[in-house]
Amino acid sequence: MSSASVPTAPRPEKRPVVRSHHGDTFEDPYEWLREKDSPEVVAHLEAENAHTDAALAHLEPLRERIFQEIKGRVRETDLSLPSRRGQWWYYGRTIAGKQYGVQCRAPIAGPDDWTPPQLSAEVEVPGEQVLLDSNAEAEGHEFFSLGSFDVSKDGTLMLWAVDVAGDERYTIRIKDLTTGEILPDVIEGTFSGAHFLPGGTHIVYTTVDDAWRPDRAWLHPVGTAGREADREIYRDDDERFWVGAGVTRSDRFLVVESGSSITSEVALLDAATVATDPDAKPQVVWPRREGVEYGVDHAVIDGEDWLYILHNDGALDFELVRARVGAPDVVETVIPHEPGRRLEDVDCFRDFAVVEYRREGLTRVALLDYRTHALTEIEFDEPLFAVGLGGNPEWAPPVLRLGFGSFTTPGSVFEYVLDSGELVLRRQVEVLGGYDPADYDQARLWVTAQDGTRIPVSLVWKRSFGEPGSAPRPVHLYGYGSYEHSIDPAFSVARLSELDRGIVFAVAHVRGGGELGRQWYEDGKLQAKRNTFTDFVDVARHLVENGYTTPDRLVAEGGSAGGLLMGAITNLAPELFAGILADVPFVDALTTILDPSLPLTVIEWDEWGDPLHDPAVYEYMKSYSPYENVREGVTYPRILAMTSLNDTRVMYVEPAKWVARLRDVGADALFKCEMVAGHGGVSGRYNSWRERAFQLAWLFDVLGVADA
């Protein structure tokens, strides 16, 4: 399509709304776009979509080519590795042409059958039962998300919960697997993560308040319609805390957890009696104390009940202690605090525990001996990798499932044989089209930030194009840097379309993430948040100054809080980037965090600060919030912002306002709003592949490799 046939970019009318806090006044011309149900707002969003479609119409052949590349690398009809629970092997199927997976099971051969069967998509599985076909569930809906799926311990009942709008509010249903009957239970407005209690007579689920905060846990008697018979077992009125509930692997306790970004509290109920005892009250393990986080699991050692408690009370990178049930304040240290070794999780089994932690920026998994407290780390020989505990529902398994992957190794499932210490590869995602990991390489480099801090940067590339840094190459630089969330090495089929065109993919592990422990997070939040942005700029500048790339061949990408990073670096150093891909971007951060009536705002004060009541926080946030800091008189990189109308975490209005403001200063900014989707974008694997192809085609065009 010629530029002359591309319609003029939408320019929403300016209707100033004055915002005044702490003596500062800000005139917001586009706040009226927040009226989601307004026909005028919907018309504007549709006009934005039409403009973006027209502006990028010339990339349609490239988008289709990328989509076919992704599709051609995936075995569309496949089965996952079966996982044993009770008398069954559970697994998932994917079927060519179908958007969603199918949940299945097949009977075990006998009690000693722990070797997963070698299932084939082409051969009928003896005794297979199809439990849930999400394609059938999704029929007639533009969006579909499965938020809960569980089978009772005896294998006779199944629950599932579905969202067909994208707002992460799910409807639970229950099926009798012995008769095929759908029970009368229909529980609407729930959050994700519902589970059966061990006896199968009740389920536990959570609901959200008006601010989309999970605030209550409920017990529902199986076989009853609606919620009239349901019993509230826990409620947290503190607007900063999220509530979750589950059952220990031992089946001994129903655990209710309540946590904010910096504080947590765990309460236990007897899983065997809570359903029949209307007076049962959750017993708090440790009363909440501001700034103290902890998690609890249950073990039985020599017939005695113990609680294993992972906490950060006086231990920045956490330590592991244990206490007898009934005496949680009398603790014994199991794994002492060690700076730089960030303990992240503990899972108790009958004969051992598994501890997951970070060291030197990478994830680790180790077995813990209950009696000696010795740790046995399971080792892998790649320079960059991610490993974690896989699906291990059984209390006393002879093998331990682990998930493993890297930038060059497709997602893999290993089994660690407990008796021998042997590590057995059970499954690796098959990449079609002749993928050879030896054709690609990965490495980590360290960039010195302006304050002297060393920032880790991960690189992955195709060897045939030469070593990164040997000559300027197109670079795709990704970042996040919030909530102690780490961007760990992971394989991506879609990314191969980049690498095969000579693009170097890089991840800037900036402060605010969790790659280097809790201090790394602390140094990129609240009043230190600007470190996240300057770290990313310093990495980009290093890549340019050291010959890895040039500004006209560098595109940055981030989503959600990483979208805030994108907006901030666009204002800080627009000259360093050719393009910015911002997905569900949190770019109107100050407006959002000032309004406690909006979903999640109060919860977020622990992460960003409270600008509503603290003038210093207000001033600091206003200094970096992307929307307020769009600059006149600069040349901005090309920008593509994408969002979803029904996103409850980062509302569509933020990128809508940001793009409008960018256009005011002459920026080449495009905006695409999925009208039926959620925070994670569109649903369905083919739809998600097409969405990624849309983004990559734009990225290739910016980097000058659209014809490659």
Secondary structure, 3 states (H helix, E strand, C coil): CCHHHCCCCCCCCCCCEEEEECCEEEEECCHHHHCCCCHHHHHHHHHHHHHHHHHCHHHHHHHHHHHHHHHHHECCCEECCCEEECCEEEEEEECCCCCCCEEEEEECCCCCCCCCCCCCCCCCCCCCEEEEEHHHHHCCCCCCEEEEEEECCCCCEEEEEEECCCCCCEEEEEEECCCCCEEEEEEEEECCCCEECCCCCEEEEEEECCCCCEEEEEEEECCCCCCCCCEEEEECCCCCCEEEEEECCCCCEEEEEEECCCCEEEEEEECCCCCCCCCCCCEECCCCCCCCCEEEEEEEECCEEEEEEEECCCCCCCEEEEEECCCCCCCEEEECCCCCEEEEEEEECCCCEEEEEEECCEEEEEEECCCCCCEEECCCCCCCCEEEECCCCCCCCCEEEEEEECCCCCCEEEEEECCCCCEEEEEECCECCCCCHHHEEEEEEEEECCCCCEEEEEEEEEHHHCCCCCCCCCEEEEECCCCCCCCCCCCCCCCHHHHCCCCEEEEECCCCCCCCCHHHHHCCCHHHCHHHHHHHHHHHHHHHHCCCCCHHHEEEEEECHHHHHHHHHHHHCHHHCCEEEEECCCCCHHHHHHCCCCCCHHHHHHHHCCCCCCHHHHHHHHHHCCHHHCCCCCCCCEEEEEEECCCCCCCCHHHHHHHHHHHHCCCCEEEEEECCCECCECCCHHHHHHHHHHHHHHHHHHHCCCCC
